[in-house]
Amino acid sequence: MDRKAQTINERYEALMFAGSSRAAQKAARELVRLVLGEEAVSRPLDETLRQVCRTIRPSKDPKEQARFESEFVELAMAPGASHQIAA
């Protein structure tokens, strides 16, 4: 695995396991910068995260891709919410 791919994986893991919204958004912005470049950081976070998801986790099924993108955005906006068990 090359250094860039390793760094992307590290930022993705930081996003997945962020303990707070602030930490999740920081990891998300770093991931966006790594995958899409510095200019992408100035665009809306949810838009760029969807683009990152299409880049690093593509799916041929449009419904599945939409679900992946929604989950990806949720990780940054409400960390831990997707991991909670409904009562």
N, C-alpha and C positions, 0 to 999 in steps of 0.2 A: 504494500500500500504506500503510495507516495505521501509526502508531507501535507499537501493541500487536502487530500482525501481524509487523512488522519485528523487534521484540524477541523474539517467539516463534521466528522463523526463526533469529535469531542464537544463541539458547540451544540450539535443536535442532542447529545446526551445531557448537556447542561440545561437545555431547554426542556427536555422531557422530565428531568428530575428537579427542576427549580422549586425552591421552597417558598417563594413569594412572587407576586406579580412583577415587582421591580426586577428581581433576578431573571425571571422568564423573559421579560421584554428586553433586558440587556443581552441575554443569550440569543434572542431572536434577531436583534439588530446586528449582532456580530455574525450570525449565520447568514443573514441577508447580504452583508458586506462581502463575506467570503465567496458566496455563490454568484451573486449578481454584480458585485462591484460597488465601489464607493458612492457613485451617483444614485444608486437605488435606495440608499438610506434616507434620502430626503422625500421619498414617496411614501404614501400611507402604508403602515406596517402590515395590515391585513392583506392588501393587494400584493405586496412583495413576498409575503409568506406563501401565498397561493402559488406564485410563480416559482419560488424555491421548491415547493413541494412537487410541482410538475417536473422540475429538473432532477431532483434527487430521488423521488418516489413516483415515477410515472406509472400509469395504468392504461391499458387499452380500453377498458370499460368506463364510459363517461360517468356512470352513477358511482362506481367505486372511486374514481378520481375525485369527484365532488366530495365524497365522504372523507377521503384522505385529506383533502385541502381543508375541510371544515374542522377536522380533528387537529390538524396542524396549527391552524389559527387559534383554536381554543386553548392549545398548550401555552401560547404566548399571552393570551388575554385573560384566561382564568385557570392558572396552573392548579392541577390537582382535581379540578372539577370533573374531568373525564375519568378519573380513577376512583371516584367516590361511588359507593354502593348505595342504591336507593333503598329506602326502608319500605 
